Amino acid sequence: MRLEHDAQLTLSVGNSRKSLSWVKTTMSLSDLYERLSAPLRGMETMESYLAAPKKRQDELKDVGGFVGGTLEGERRLSTKVVNRCLVTLDFDTMPPYSTDNVIQKVASIGFSYCVYSTRKHRKEAPRLRILFPLDRPVTPDEYDAIARKLAGAIGIEMADPTTFEPHRLMYWPSCCVDGEYIFRYADLPIIGADFVLGLYDDWQNWEARPQVPGEGNKYKRLAVKAGNPTEKPGVVGAFCRVYNIHTAMEKFLPGIYEPVGNNGDRYTYLNGSTTGGAVVYEDGLFMYSHHATDPCCDKLVNAFDMVRLHLFGDLDEDCAPDTAVNRLPSYTNMCEKAIGDEAVIQLMTEERMAATATEFGDLTPPAPEIADGGGAEENDKAWASMLSRNVKTGAVKPTIENALIIFENDPNLKNRFALNQFAGRGEVLGQLPWMHEAERRMWTDTDSNGVYWYLEKTYGFNGRGAIDSALDLHAAKYAFNEVQEYINHLEWDGENRLDTMFTDYLGANDTAYTRAVCRKAFTAAIARAMNPGCKYDQMVILCGPQGLGKSTLLYKMAHGWFNDSIRTFEGKEASELLQGVWLVEIAELDAFRRTDVSRIKQFLSLRADRYRAAYAHNAREFPRRCVFFGTSNQVDFLQDTTGNRRFWPVDVGLVQHEKNAFTDLTPEVIDQIWAEAKMRWSMGEPLYLTDETIEEAKRQQEDHRDASSQEGLVADFLSKDIPADWDRWTVEERRSFWSGGGAGNVPLVPRNKITAIEVWCELFMRGQADIKRNDSREINAIIASIPEWRRLSGTFRCGPYGVQRGFVRFNGV
C-alpha cells in the first residue's frame, strides 16, 4: 500500500496482552494500514466463539498488538508512556447495523484514518477500532484531551470508557473463520494535534472534556465492588480508618496534589499538565485520577493504594500484569510503612483491646506497686509501635520480644505481676484480665493459662513457648526482694539489744553461751537474706514451759516471713515450705520425732534446695534464705547419741524477766534488733561458736539428749574388767563369767575394745543369729556416745565372734 500522506510512526509492539516486553518499532503509516487490512483468521466459527467462556475468547483474539506511541522501557504501564503518535479508539457499544454510519462520521472529520473490526464484530452487533495518526507526538495528558474530542465528534457514547488510557493496546486484526471483517482507510492529510487541542477553551481543564455517558457511575460501581476501605481487615483497613484521601495526601504526598476550588473533591496532579483531574468520592474514601501521568491514573484508589502507588509503584514494574495486588512488592512495602506509622498502630492496638474489653472487663491499676515494670506511662500508647508485626496483615508476631514489650506496657498487664526473689516464685500484685481479685497472691497455673488466653485474644498469639520464655525473662528483669529492701533501710541507734533478747523476753540465763547463740542465730538470718545459701547449719532450740512467748517472739521477729508448719524433713514438701520464709519454727519439735536423725542433719546442712516447683517446667536450685529455730516444752528432745553439734539448746523461763514478748517487742524494737544484727553481719560476725561457748554447747546438748534406757547398762558393762585372755573364751564361758561363775583367781584387766555383737550376746544374752541391723546401730550409737570410746575405721578379731568392726578405748591398742 502506498499513501500520498504517509508518515513515520513509532509504536510499541508486544506478542500478547500479557507481554512483559513491548518493543519500540518504527514503521510507516502505509505499512501499518497494510498490516491492518489482512486479519488472521481462526478455525472456530462465530457461533462457537461467542459460546466460549470470556477467558477463551480473550485468548483467541490475543494475536499480539501495539500501543500507538513510545514507552519508557519495555513495560506497558500507565506511568511509562512517553508520548503517543496515534489515536486509537474502541467503539464497542454501537447500535445494530450502524457500521456504515459510524465510518461516514469518521470520514467526515476530514483527516487520515483507519477503521477495522474486532473479533466479535457482527452486523447486528458491530464493534470497530478507529485510528487517527497525529502530526506530532503528544504527551499522555494531551492524548486524553485529543482522543476524547475526536470520539466526541463521532459519538462518544459508543466508546469504551477505558479507551482513552494512554497505555491502551490495540490487538492486531483477527476474525473467525466465517466472520465478517471490516477495513476502511482514507489517504488524507494527517490531523494536527494542536488543531484538536485548540478546539477547547482550556484543554487542560479535565472537566471540559467530553465524557462517556454514565462514566461517572463507573466510579460508583468500582467503589461498590471494592467495598468500604475502612471496613477492610488488617493494615489496609486500619490505615484507611486513620487517613482518608485528603489527610493521606497531606501527610504522605505533600506537594503532589493541589486542591481545585473550595469544593474539596477535586485535585490537580502537579506533575501533570492538566487540572482538576483527580476526583475524590465518598467523602474521601476513594479517588479516581484522570491525569495521564499520575501513578493513580485510571484507577479508583483508597488512601492506602494512593500512597502505595506513589511511593512504591515503580517496584511493580517487573511483575506480571495479572499479579494479585497483595503479592506486589509495592503492597509489601506499603504495609511496612503503614505499620511503622504510630497512629495506625495505636488504632490497631486500641481496637484489638476494645474488642476484648467486654470479655475481660475494666481493671484498676495495682496499688501500691511493688515492682517498677518500666515501660510506657499509663496514657502513653505509642509503645504499640515497638511491636514487630506481619508486614501484610499487621498482626503482632508471636515472638519473645513482642511478649516482653506487651508485659512491660499493656495497661492490663504492666506492674501486675513480678518475681518475688525472696520467695523464689511469681506473685500477682493486682487485678488481672482473667481474675479480678485485687489481693496480692501467688502466681498459679490459672494465671499462666490466663496470660496465654489474654495474649491470644488481644494480640493473636498462638502457642506458649514465646510467652513462657518472656515470662521468665520478665521475672528476671523485674524481680523484687522485700526482705533485702527491709534490711537495707534499717539504721541502728547504737543501743545493744540483740545478745540479751532471750534473757530479756524469755527469761534465759544471761551467759556467754546464751548471748552468743542469740547473736549468731539472728546474724545468720541477716546473712541468709543478703547472701542466700551461705553456710549456716545450726538450729537454736528454745526449751521451756508454755505461755512464755517462744513462738510469739519468733513470729514477731519474722515480720510475716514465718512458717511453723513443717512436720517432716522428707521430700519436696519440706523444701517448698521454706520458700518465702525468713524464720522457720519447728514447733514442739514434731518433725524431730517423725524423721530419722541422719536426715535431720542432712536437711539442716543443705545450702540450697533443688526440686521442680509446681507449674515449673524444669527443676532448679533455691538457695536457702532462712534460718531454723526449734521450740519444745520437753527437756530431752535430742535423739542423736553420736553428736548434736548442729543444735543449740537454750533453756528459757529460768529467771525473772521484765520485758514481755507479747507487749514489749514492738515493731520499733524489732527493727532495732535487726539493725544491730545487720551491723554484726557487716562487721563479719562468725556464724559458729568459739572457745568456751563450744564446751557449754556440748554440755547443753548432752543435758537435752533423749538418753536410751539401755545406755546406763552398756556404760556399766564397758567399765568392768575382763580376763587377760578374754579373746580365747567361748561365748558360753563368757556368759558364765558375767553371771558370776568360773571367775576364780583369773587375773583381770581393763577392757580395751568392744563390738556390738559382744554387747548383744553377753549383756543382753541374745543369740548371735538374732541381731538385726537396727540393733547393731542402736548399740553402736550408745557406745559412740561414751566419751572414752572411739570407732575404728578398720576391723579386728573379736574372740569367738571372728572379725568385726568396733570401738577401742583412747589408750587401747
C-alpha positions in Angstrom: 0.0 0.0 0.0 1.2 3.4 -1.0 -0.1 6.7 0.6 0.3 10.2 -0.6 0.0 11.4 3.1 2.4 8.9 4.6 4.3 9.3 7.8 6.8 7.5 10.1 5.3 6.2 13.3 7.0 4.9 16.4 4.9 2.2 18.0 5.4 -0.3 20.9 4.7 -3.8 19.8 4.0 -6.9 22.0 3.3 -10.6 21.4 0.3 -10.6 23.7 -1.6 -8.5 26.2 0.5 -10.2 29.0 3.8 -9.5 27.4 6.5 -8.0 29.6 8.4 -6.8 26.7 7.0 -4.1 24.4 9.5 -3.4 21.6 9.9 0.1 20.2 9.1 -0.3 16.5 9.3 2.3 13.7 7.0 1.8 10.6 5.3 3.9 8.0 1.7 4.7 8.2 1.2 2.9 4.9 2.8 -0.3 6.3 0.6 -0.1 9.4 -2.6 0.3 7.2 -1.3 -2.6 5.1 -0.9 -4.9 8.1 -4.3 -3.9 9.5 -6.0 -4.8 6.2 -5.4 -8.5 6.4 -6.7 -10.2 9.6 -5.6 -13.5 11.0 -8.5 -16.0 10.6 -9.1 -18.6 13.2 -10.6 -22.1 12.8 -13.6 -21.5 15.0 -17.0 -20.2 13.8 -18.5 -17.1 15.2 -21.1 -19.1 16.9 -18.6 -21.3 18.8 -16.5 -18.2 19.6 -19.5 -16.4 21.2 -20.4 -19.6 23.1 -16.9 -19.9 24.5 -16.1 -18.5 28.0 -14.7 -15.0 28.1 -11.2 -16.2 29.1 -11.1 -18.4 26.0 -12.4 -15.5 23.8 -9.6 -13.3 25.2 -7.0 -16.0 24.3 -8.3 -16.3 20.7 -8.4 -12.6 20.0 -5.0 -12.0 21.5 -2.8 -12.3 18.4 -0.4 -9.6 19.7 -0.9 -5.9 19.5 0.6 -2.4 19.7 0.5 0.8 21.6 0.3 3.9 19.4 3.4 5.6 20.9 6.7 5.3 22.7 7.1 3.7 26.2 9.8 4.3 28.8 11.5 0.9 28.9 9.6 -2.2 27.8 6.7 -2.4 30.3 3.3 -1.3 29.2 2.4 0.7 32.3 0.3 3.8 32.7 3.2 5.7 34.2 5.7 4.6 31.4 4.1 6.3 28.4 6.4 8.9 26.9 4.2 10.0 24.0 1.5 9.0 21.6 1.6 9.5 17.8 -1.6 7.6 17.1 -5.1 7.9 18.5 -6.7 4.5 18.9 -10.4 4.3 19.9 -12.5 1.2 20.8 -16.2 1.6 19.8 -17.8 -1.4 21.5 -21.4 -0.2 22.1 -22.6 0.7 18.6 -26.2 0.4 17.6 -27.1 -2.7 15.4 -26.3 -2.3 11.7 -24.6 1.1 12.3 -21.2 0.2 10.8 -21.5 2.4 7.7 -22.9 5.3 9.6 -20.1 5.3 12.0 -17.5 5.1 9.2 -19.2 8.0 7.5 -18.8 10.1 10.7 -15.1 9.2 10.9 -14.6 10.2 7.3 -16.5 13.5 7.8 -13.7 14.7 10.2 -11.6 15.1 7.0 -8.3 13.7 8.1 -6.4 10.4 7.6 -8.0 7.5 9.4 -8.2 3.7 9.5 -11.1 1.6 10.7 -11.1 -2.2 11.3 -13.4 -4.6 13.0 -12.9 -6.6 16.2 -13.0 -10.4 16.6 -16.6 -10.2 17.9 -17.9 -7.8 15.2 -21.2 -8.7 13.6 -23.6 -6.6 11.6 -26.2 -6.8 14.3 -23.6 -6.1 17.0 -20.9 -4.0 15.3 -17.6 -3.3 17.0 -14.9 -1.2 15.4 -11.4 0.1 16.1 -10.7 3.6 14.9 -7.2 5.1 14.3 -6.2 8.7 13.7 -2.4 9.4 13.1 -1.2 12.7 14.6 1.2 15.2 13.1 3.4 15.1 16.1 4.0 13.0 19.3 1.8 14.2 22.1 2.1 13.9 25.9 -0.2 11.5 27.7 -2.3 14.4 29.0 -2.6 15.9 25.5 -3.6 12.5 24.2 -6.6 12.1 26.6 -7.9 15.5 25.5 -7.4 14.8 21.8 -8.8 11.3 21.9 -11.9 12.4 23.8 -12.5 15.3 21.4 -12.3 13.0 18.3 -14.5 10.4 20.0 -17.0 13.2 20.8 -17.1 14.1 17.1 -18.0 10.6 16.1 -20.3 9.7 19.1 -18.5 9.2 22.4 -21.5 7.3 23.8 -20.4 4.4 21.6 -16.8 4.4 23.0 -15.4 2.1 25.7 -14.8 4.4 28.8 -11.3 3.0 29.1 -10.2 3.6 25.5 -8.7 6.9 26.3 -5.9 5.5 28.5 -2.5 6.4 27.0 -1.1 2.9 27.6 -4.1 1.2 26.0 -3.2 -1.5 23.5 -4.9 -2.4 20.2 -4.9 -6.0 19.0 -3.7 -6.8 15.5 -6.8 -7.8 13.5 -8.3 -11.3 13.7 -11.6 -12.9 12.9 -13.5 -16.1 13.0 -13.5 -18.5 10.0 -16.9 -17.3 9.0 -16.7 -13.8 10.5 -17.1 -10.5 8.5 -14.0 -8.3 8.5 -14.3 -4.6 8.0 -11.4 -2.5 6.9 -11.5 1.1 5.7 -9.0 3.9 5.4 -8.6 7.3 3.9 -5.4 8.8 2.4 -6.0 12.3 3.7 -3.9 14.9 5.5 -2.8 13.9 9.0 -4.7 15.7 11.7 -2.9 18.3 13.7 -2.6 17.8 17.4 -2.6 21.5 18.2 -5.7 21.9 16.0 -7.7 19.5 18.1 -6.4 20.9 21.4 -7.4 24.4 20.1 -11.0 23.3 19.9 -11.1 23.5 23.7 -11.3 26.8 25.6 -8.8 25.2 28.0 -7.8 21.7 27.1 -6.0 21.3 30.5 -9.3 21.6 32.3 -10.3 18.0 32.7 -14.0 18.9 33.4 -14.3 20.5 29.9 -13.5 17.2 28.1 -16.3 15.0 26.6 -17.3 12.1 28.8 -18.8 8.8 28.0 -22.4 8.8 29.3 -22.5 7.1 32.7 -18.8 7.3 33.0 -19.3 8.9 36.5 -21.4 5.9 37.5 -18.4 3.7 36.7 -16.6 5.0 39.7 -19.6 4.3 42.0 -19.7 0.7 40.6 -16.0 0.4 41.2 -16.5 1.7 44.8 -19.2 -0.9 45.4 -17.0 -3.6 44.1 -14.0 -2.5 46.1 -16.0 -2.2 49.3 -15.7 0.3 52.1 -11.9 0.5 52.7 -12.4 1.4 56.3 -14.0 -2.0 56.9 -11.2 -4.0 55.4 -9.2 -6.2 57.8 -5.6 -5.8 58.8 -3.3 -3.0 57.9 -5.2 -1.6 54.9 -8.4 -1.1 56.9 -6.6 0.4 59.8 -4.7 2.8 57.5 -7.9 3.9 55.9 -9.6 4.4 59.2 -6.8 6.7 60.3 -6.3 8.5 56.9 -8.7 9.4 54.2 -7.7 10.7 50.7 -7.3 14.2 52.0 -5.3 13.5 55.1 -3.1 10.9 53.4 -2.2 13.5 50.7 -1.3 16.0 53.4 0.9 13.6 55.4 2.5 11.3 52.8 2.3 13.1 49.5 3.0 16.8 50.2 3.5 18.8 47.0 2.0 16.1 44.8 -1.6 17.3 44.5 -3.2 20.7 44.8 -6.9 21.3 45.6 -9.1 22.9 42.9 -11.6 25.5 44.2 -13.3 25.2 47.5 -15.3 22.0 47.0 -12.5 19.8 48.2 -13.5 17.0 45.8 -11.0 17.8 43.0 -7.3 17.9 42.9 -4.7 18.7 40.3 -1.8 16.3 39.9 1.1 18.9 39.9 3.5 16.7 37.9 1.0 16.6 35.0 -0.2 19.2 32.6 -4.0 19.1 33.2 -6.0 20.5 36.1 -8.7 19.0 38.3 -8.4 15.5 37.0 -8.1 13.8 40.4 -11.7 13.4 41.7 -12.5 12.4 45.3 -15.6 10.3 46.0 -17.5 9.1 49.1 -16.2 11.9 51.4 -12.6 11.0 50.9 -12.8 7.2 50.8 -11.8 7.0 47.1 -10.0 8.9 44.4 -10.1 8.4 40.7 -7.4 10.2 38.7 -7.7 11.1 35.1 -4.2 12.7 34.9 -2.4 10.5 32.4 0.9 10.8 34.1 -0.4 10.2 37.6 0.6 6.8 39.1 -3.1 6.5 40.1 -4.3 7.3 36.6 -7.5 5.4 35.6 -7.7 3.7 38.9 -10.2 4.0 41.8 -7.9 4.1 44.8 -8.4 4.3 48.5 -5.9 6.2 50.7 -3.7 3.2 51.2 -3.4 2.4 47.5 -3.0 6.0 46.6 0.1 6.3 48.8 1.3 2.8 47.7 1.3 3.7 44.0 3.1 7.0 44.5 5.8 5.8 46.9 6.3 2.2 45.8 4.5 1.7 42.4 7.8 1.6 40.5 8.7 -1.6 42.4 6.0 -3.5 40.5 7.4 -2.9 37.0 8.8 -6.4 36.7 5.6 -8.2 37.9 3.2 -10.0 35.6 0.1 -7.9 34.7 -2.2 -10.3 36.4 -0.3 -10.4 39.7 -2.6 -10.0 42.7 -2.3 -6.7 44.5 -1.3 -8.2 47.8 1.5 -10.1 46.1 3.1 -6.9 44.6 6.3 -5.5 46.1 4.6 -2.2 46.4 2.0 -3.7 48.7 4.5 -5.3 51.0 6.5 -2.0 51.2 3.3 0.0 51.9 2.3 -2.4 54.6 5.7 -1.9 56.2 5.3 1.9 56.1 1.8 1.7 57.5 2.7 -0.5 60.5 5.6 2.0 61.1 3.0 4.8 61.5 2.3 5.5 65.1 -1.3 6.5 64.6 -2.1 3.3 62.6 -0.5 1.0 65.1 -2.1 2.8 68.0 -5.5 2.4 66.4 -5.0 -1.3 65.7 -3.9 -1.8 69.3 -6.9 0.1 70.7 -9.3 -1.7 68.5 -7.9 -5.1 69.5 -8.0 -4.2 73.2 -11.5 -2.7 72.9 -12.7 -5.9 71.2 -11.6 -8.0 74.2 -12.6 -5.4 76.9 -16.1 -6.8 77.1 -14.6 -10.3 77.7 -12.1 -9.2 80.4 -13.8 -6.1 81.8 -12.1 -2.9 83.3 -9.2 -3.2 85.7 -7.9 -0.8 88.3 -4.1 -0.2 88.5 -2.3 -2.2 91.2 -1.7 -0.1 94.3 0.8 0.1 95.9 3.2 -1.0 93.2 5.9 -3.3 94.5 7.9 -3.6 91.3 8.5 -0.9 88.8 7.9 -2.6 85.5 9.3 0.4 83.5 7.7 0.7 80.0 5.3 3.4 78.9 3.1 5.6 81.1 -0.5 4.6 81.5 -1.7 7.1 78.9 1.2 6.5 76.5 0.0 4.3 73.7 3.0 4.8 71.4 4.6 1.6 72.8 2.5 -0.4 70.3 4.7 0.8 67.5 7.6 -1.1 69.1 5.9 -4.4 68.3 7.1 -6.3 65.3 4.2 -7.3 63.0 3.4 -9.3 60.0 4.1 -6.9 57.1 1.0 -7.7 55.1 -1.6 -8.2 57.8 -0.3 -6.0 60.6 -0.8 -8.9 63.1 1.6 -8.9 66.1 4.2 -11.6 65.6 4.2 -14.2 68.5 7.8 -13.6 69.4 9.5 -13.4 72.8 10.5 -9.8 72.2 6.9 -8.8 71.5 5.6 -10.6 74.6 8.2 -8.8 76.7 7.1 -5.4 75.2 3.4 -6.3 76.0 4.2 -7.4 79.6 6.0 -4.1 80.2 3.5 -1.8 78.5 0.0 -3.2 78.2 -2.0 -1.3 80.9 -3.8 -4.5 81.8 -0.6 -6.4 82.5 2.0 -3.7 83.4 3.2 -3.8 87.0 0.6 -6.5 87.8 2.9 -9.4 88.3 6.6 -9.9 89.2 9.1 -12.4 90.6 9.3 -12.4 94.4 13.0 -13.1 94.6 13.0 -13.9 98.3 10.2 -16.4 97.9 11.5 -17.7 94.6 8.1 -17.6 93.0 5.9 -15.3 90.8 3.4 -13.2 92.5 0.3 -11.3 91.3 0.3 -7.7 92.5 -3.2 -6.6 91.4 -6.2 -7.4 89.2 -5.5 -9.3 86.0 -7.9 -9.6 83.0 -8.7 -13.2 83.8 -9.1 -12.8 87.5 -10.2 -9.5 89.2 -9.0 -10.4 92.6 -7.1 -7.4 93.9 -5.3 -9.1 96.8 -1.7 -9.9 96.4 -1.3 -13.6 95.8 1.0 -16.4 94.4 1.1 -16.9 90.6 -0.6 -20.2 89.8 -1.3 -22.3 86.7 -4.6 -20.4 86.3 -2.6 -17.2 85.8 -0.3 -19.0 83.2 -3.4 -20.1 81.3 -4.9 -16.7 81.7 -1.9 -14.9 80.1 -2.0 -17.4 77.2 -5.7 -16.6 76.8 -5.2 -12.8 77.0 -2.4 -12.7 74.5 -4.3 -14.9 72.1 -7.4 -12.8 72.3 -5.8 -9.4 72.3 -2.7 -9.9 70.2 -3.3 -13.0 68.2 -0.5 -15.1 69.9 -0.7 -18.8 69.3 1.5 -21.3 71.2 3.0 -21.0 74.6 6.8 -21.2 74.0 7.4 -17.5 73.4 5.1 -16.5 76.2 6.7 -18.8 78.7 10.2 -17.5 77.7 9.1 -13.9 78.0 7.6 -14.6 81.5 10.9 -16.0 82.6 12.9 -13.0 81.2 10.4 -10.5 82.7 10.7 -12.2 86.1 14.5 -12.0 86.0 14.4 -8.3 84.9 11.7 -7.1 87.4 12.3 -9.2 90.4 11.9 -7.7 93.9 13.2 -8.7 97.3 11.2 -7.3 100.2 13.4 -8.7 102.9 16.6 -7.2 101.4 14.7 -3.9 101.0 13.7 -4.0 104.6 17.2 -4.8 105.8 18.8 -2.1 103.6 16.6 0.6 105.1 17.5 -0.3 108.8 19.7 2.1 110.8 20.9 1.1 114.2 20.6 3.6 117.1 23.7 2.1 118.9 21.8 0.5 121.9 22.6 -3.2 122.5 19.5 -5.4 122.5 20.4 -8.4 120.4 22.6 -10.5 122.7 20.2 -10.4 125.6 16.9 -10.9 123.7 16.4 -14.5 125.0 17.1 -13.3 128.5 15.1 -10.0 128.4 11.9 -11.5 126.8 12.0 -15.2 127.6 13.9 -15.5 130.9 17.0 -17.4 129.8 20.2 -17.4 131.9 22.4 -14.5 130.9 25.5 -16.4 130.0 28.2 -16.0 127.3 26.7 -19.1 125.6 23.1 -17.7 125.6 24.3 -14.3 124.3 26.4 -15.9 121.6 23.7 -18.3 120.4 21.1 -15.4 120.1 23.6 -13.1 118.4 24.7 -15.7 115.9 21.3 -17.0 115.0 19.8 -13.6 114.1 23.0 -12.5 112.4 22.8 -15.7 110.4 19.3 -14.7 109.4 20.7 -11.4 108.0 23.4 -13.3 106.2 21.0 -15.7 104.6 18.7 -12.9 103.4 21.6 -10.9 101.9 23.7 -13.8 100.7 21.3 -16.7 100.1 22.8 -20.1 100.6 25.6 -19.0 102.8 26.9 -21.7 105.2 24.9 -22.0 108.4 23.7 -25.4 109.6 22.7 -24.6 113.2 19.3 -24.5 114.9 18.6 -22.8 118.2 16.1 -24.7 120.3 14.1 -22.7 122.9 13.2 -25.1 125.7 10.7 -24.1 128.4 7.2 -24.0 129.7 4.2 -23.0 127.6 3.0 -19.4 127.7 6.4 -17.7 127.8 6.1 -16.4 124.2 8.7 -18.6 122.5 6.7 -18.8 119.2 5.4 -15.3 119.6 8.9 -13.9 119.7 9.9 -15.8 116.6 6.7 -14.8 114.7 7.1 -11.1 115.5 10.8 -11.1 114.6 10.0 -12.7 111.2 7.9 -9.7 110.1 5.5 -12.0 108.4 8.1 -14.1 106.6 7.5 -17.0 109.0 6.5 -20.7 108.9 5.7 -23.1 111.7 4.1 -25.7 109.6 7.0 -28.1 108.9 6.1 -31.5 110.2 8.7 -33.5 108.3 12.2 -33.1 106.8 11.4 -35.5 104.0 10.7 -34.8 100.3 9.9 -31.8 98.2 7.1 -30.7 100.6 9.6 -29.6 103.2 11.7 -27.7 100.7 8.7 -25.9 99.3 7.6 -24.7 102.7 10.9 -22.9 103.1 10.3 -20.6 100.1 9.3 -17.0 101.1 10.2 -17.7 104.7 12.9 -16.0 106.8 12.5 -17.7 110.2 11.3 -21.3 110.4 10.0 -22.7 113.7 9.9 -26.4 114.2 7.1 -26.2 116.7 7.3 -28.6 119.7 9.9 -30.5 117.6 7.2 -32.6 115.9 9.4 -33.1 112.9 12.2 -34.5 115.1 10.1 -37.4 116.2 8.9 -38.1 112.7 12.3 -38.1 110.9 15.5 -40.1 111.1 18.3 -38.2 112.9 20.6 -38.5 109.9 18.0 -37.0 107.6 17.6 -34.0 110.0 21.3 -33.4 110.0 21.4 -33.6 106.2 18.4 -31.3 105.9 19.9 -28.6 108.1 23.2 -28.8 106.3 21.7 -28.1 102.9 22.6 -24.6 101.5 20.1 -24.9 98.6 17.0 -27.0 97.8 16.7 -28.5 94.3 13.3 -29.5 93.0 10.8 -28.8 90.3 8.3 -26.3 91.7 4.7 -26.6 90.9 3.8 -25.2 87.4 7.5 -25.0 86.5 9.0 -26.9 83.5 12.4 -27.7 85.0 13.9 -28.4 88.3 16.0 -25.6 89.8 18.0 -24.7 92.8 16.5 -22.5 95.5 19.3 -21.1 97.8 18.4 -21.1 101.4 17.2 -17.7 102.7 16.0 -18.9 106.1 17.3 -20.0 109.5 15.7 -22.6 111.8 14.5 -22.4 115.3 13.0 -25.1 117.4 10.7 -24.8 120.4 9.9 -27.5 123.0 8.2 -28.0 126.3 10.3 -31.1 126.9 13.8 -31.3 128.1 15.1 -34.5 126.4 14.5 -33.8 122.7 17.8 -34.6 121.1 17.9 -38.1 119.9 21.3 -38.5 118.3 23.7 -40.3 120.6 26.7 -39.6 118.3 26.6 -35.9 118.4 24.3 -32.9 118.3 26.6 -30.1 117.4 24.0 -28.6 115.0 21.6 -27.9 117.8 22.0 -25.1 120.3 19.6 -25.6 123.2 18.6 -22.6 125.3 16.5 -23.1 128.4 14.0 -20.3 129.0 11.8 -19.3 131.9 14.6 -19.8 134.3 14.9 -16.2 135.6 12.6 -13.3 136.1 12.3 -11.0 133.1 10.9 -7.5 133.0 10.0 -7.5 129.3 7.2 -9.4 127.6 7.4 -10.8 124.1 3.7 -10.2 123.7 3.6 -6.5 124.5 7.1 -5.1 124.8 8.5 -6.4 121.5 7.2 -3.6 119.4 7.9 -3.0 115.7 10.3 -0.2 116.6 12.3 -2.5 118.9 12.2 -5.3 116.4 13.7 -3.0 113.7 16.5 -2.0 116.1 17.3 -5.7 116.9 17.5 -6.5 113.2 19.6 -3.3 112.6 22.0 -4.5 115.3 22.2 -7.9 113.6 22.8 -6.2 110.3 25.7 -4.3 111.9 27.1 -7.6 113.3 26.9 -9.2 109.9 28.6 -6.3 108.1 31.4 -6.4 110.7 32.0 -10.1 109.9 30.4 -11.8 112.9 31.2 -15.6 112.7 28.1 -17.8 112.4 29.6 -20.5 114.6 30.6 -20.9 118.3 34.1 -20.5 119.5 36.3 -21.3 122.6 34.4 -21.7 125.9 30.9 -21.4 124.2 31.6 -24.7 122.3 32.1 -26.6 125.6 29.0 -25.1 127.0 27.1 -26.0 123.9 28.2 -29.7 124.3 27.0 -29.7 127.9 23.7 -28.2 126.9 23.3 -30.8 124.1 24.1 -33.6 126.4 21.7 -32.3 129.0 18.9 -32.2 126.4 19.6 -35.6 124.9 17.0 -38.3 125.0 19.1 -41.0 126.6 18.2 -44.6 125.8 17.1 -46.8 128.8 19.9 -49.2 127.9 22.6 -46.6 127.9 23.5 -47.0 131.5 23.6 -50.7 131.2 26.1 -50.5 128.3 28.2 -47.9 130.0 28.4 -50.1 133.2 29.2 -53.2 131.1 32.1 -51.5 129.3 33.6 -50.2 132.6 34.0 -53.7 134.0 37.4 -55.5 133.8 37.8 -58.8 131.8 40.2 -61.7 131.9 43.5 -61.1 130.2 43.0 -64.0 127.8 39.4 -62.9 127.1 39.8 -63.5 123.3 40.2 -67.2 124.0 37.0 -67.6 125.9 33.9 -69.0 124.2 30.5 -67.4 124.2 29.2 -69.8 126.8 32.3 -69.3 129.0 31.9 -65.5 128.8 28.2 -65.7 129.7 29.1 -67.8 132.7 31.7 -65.3 133.7 29.2 -62.4 133.6 26.7 -64.5 135.6 29.3 -64.9 138.4 30.5 -68.4 137.7 34.0 -69.5 136.6 36.0 -66.4 137.5 38.1 -67.9 140.3 41.5 -66.4 140.6 41.7 -65.3 136.9 43.7 -62.1 136.6 41.5 -59.2 135.3 42.5 -56.2 133.1 40.5 -53.2 131.8 38.6 -53.7 128.5 40.3 -52.0 125.6 38.0 -53.0 122.7 34.3 -53.8 122.2 31.8 -54.7 119.4 28.1 -54.5 119.2 27.8 -58.3 118.9 29.6 -58.7 122.3 27.1 -56.4 124.0 24.2 -58.2 122.3 25.2 -61.7 123.3 26.9 -61.1 126.6 25.0 -58.2 128.2 21.6 -58.8 126.7 22.1 -62.6 126.5 20.6 -62.8 123.0 21.6 -65.2 120.2 24.2 -64.1 117.7 21.9 -65.0 114.8 19.1 -62.8 116.2 20.8 -59.5 115.9 19.3 -57.1 113.3 20.9 -54.1 111.6 18.9 -51.7 113.8 20.0 -53.5 116.9 23.7 -53.1 115.9 23.1 -49.4 115.0 21.5 -48.6 118.4 24.3 -50.4 120.3 27.0 -48.7 118.3 25.3 -45.3 118.9 25.3 -45.9 122.6 29.0 -46.9 122.6 29.9 -43.9 120.5 28.2 -41.5 123.0 30.5 -42.7 125.8 33.4 -40.3 125.8 36.4 -42.6 126.2 35.5 -44.9 123.3 36.1 -44.3 119.6 35.2 -46.2 116.5 38.0 -47.9 114.5 37.9 -47.4 110.7 39.1 -50.9 110.1 38.3 -54.4 111.5 39.9 -56.5 114.2 39.5 -60.1 115.5 37.0 -60.4 118.4 37.4 -63.8 120.1 34.6 -66.2 119.3 32.8 -63.6 117.1 35.5 -63.5 114.4 36.5 -60.4 112.5 34.3 -57.4 113.5 34.1 -53.7 113.3 34.0 -52.0 116.7 35.5 -49.5 119.2 38.6 -49.1 121.2 39.5 -47.0 124.3 41.5 -43.9 123.6 44.5 -45.6 125.3 43.7 -49.1 123.8 45.6 -50.9 121.1 
